[in-house]
Amino acid sequence: DPKGTQSGLLHCLYQYLSRSPSPSLPGPPSRFLIGNMMELTHDHLPIHLTNLAQRYGNIYRLNCGNTTMVVLNSGEVIREALVKKWSDFAGRPISYTGDIVSGGGRSISLGDYNEEWRAHRRLVHSALQRCCQKSLHDVIERQALHLRKVLMDYKDRAVDLSEDFTVAASNVITTLAFGKEYDKSSSELQQLHCCLNEIVALWGSSWISALDSFPLLRKLPNPVFSRLLREVARRDEIIKKHLNNYKSQDKKNEDAITGSLLQGLDKHHNTEDGVLLTDTHVHLATVDLLIGGTETTAAWLNWTVAFLLHRPEVQTRVHEELCTVLEGRYPKYSDRHRLPVLCSLINEVLRLRPVAPLAVPHRAIRDSSIAGYFIPKNTVIIPNLFGAHHDPAVWTDPYSFKPERFLEGGGGSARALVPFGGGARLCLGESVAKMELFLFTAYLLRDFQFIPPGSEASLPDLRGVASVVLKVKSYTVIARPRPGTNP
Ligand code: HEM
């Protein structure tokens, strides 16, 4: 029956069109073969994606090779996908290069959502929680005091503090992980940072991401990719050495996460879900904590000082609050409810410069919808946290640094912030990071006044350099001890 065949075909066509996100979701015109690939090569991708939202709205699509990406640019749509419909969007894109840096997709940050990933994340989450309850406060206080000493020793010299912030953040993680801290000059520490930074930078480069979208390119020689392979091998060697050292110690640091994880593995062998977690999972969890927990916190501290140089009166207000409330002693994390000015500064820096500005891409693990648009299985979701934090519908004067907006109300509320993502993929280190940001900032602003080394021209450039982590361009600063501070 030709009429029947015709209506059958029309039905199929209708079904196909209604399943594809492209005709209904807005987005820039797609070019022959390369789609919207060029949109992803901008030097400051978060700003570029946020600008596109002004034209295409808070949710739009980009086509890249055979992948459709959907960019979410407001807190509302991000929360709908990541929190309300978390079970639809908890996947990670399965990528050739992602597999290479994550031991075949077995890390927490890049592993896809499945039983094995859930068991892995649960194991690390509970080990991290146990260790944080026991020792996190002491570990951060110790590093904050060490940082204070390092700054005192600079004696009014203009210096770039970024490396000191990295060492402080990294020592918090290595102490939590294996009970070990390093000196800035330690060659072992430098090797580790150098190699982790290289991996993050190389993996974020378009030479590498092109291999995911265009499989044919994998057949051609690619020196950047060869470098990535070398750095991953070097990283694995360093971490393996640490884990073996830890295992061979007679007197192990009982508080270290590695110990909890290894014990957890033994227990886990007998669980009924049939997942077998191995030493490789402990290895990759260590990589996750080191990568996730070092450059993020360090970049945030660097941003805070940079913004304070532009608005010195904010420093004065925070310092006065610390003096009045603490009456001379150093702060505890439990003091945070009595230090609203300090907390408003922390929130404002998290808002303006979310250090993981595009989070980590998610993947729809089944057909679903966001803001009423149909989103088919396997669509890649980019939560543009930077965009959400600059949404003019939520924040008045969104591009200005105004910590006071969190004190006065009306200019946006801390509940609208999403710097750590949300739902099943919420940043695993959120509680570690929050305690670090609070204690490091409080210790530094209690004892030092940060001043620019020269005239207005020496103030830091606040635009930033965006890769996986959003960093401030390097700058120098003088950390002058406040009068009456003990050397
Ligand atoms: C993931 C932000 C510090 C470990 C993430 C994500 C964001 C984020 C936005 C992606 C969430 C998503 O996929 O939707 C931040 C910020 C930090 C910070 C702003 C500091 C200011 C830390 C620290 C650690 C850590 C200190 C470790 C102790 C991780 C891990 C993941 C992650 C393991 C992957 C989680 C998963 O895929 O399930 N973080 N992070 N982060 N973060 Fe953090």
Boltz pocket constraint, residues with backbone or C-beta under 6 A from the ligand:
constraints:
  - pocket:
      binder: B
      contacts: [[A, 82], [A, 108], [A, 109], [A, 110], [A, 121], [A, 173], [A, 288], [A, 289], [A, 290], [A, 292], [A, 293], [A, 294], [A, 296], [A, 297], [A, 300], [A, 354], [A, 355], [A, 356], [A, 359], [A, 360], [A, 361], [A, 383], [A, 418], [A, 419], [A, 420], [A, 421], [A, 422], [A, 424], [A, 425], [A, 426], [A, 427], [A, 428], [A, 429], [A, 430], [A, 432], [A, 433]]
      max_distance: 6.0
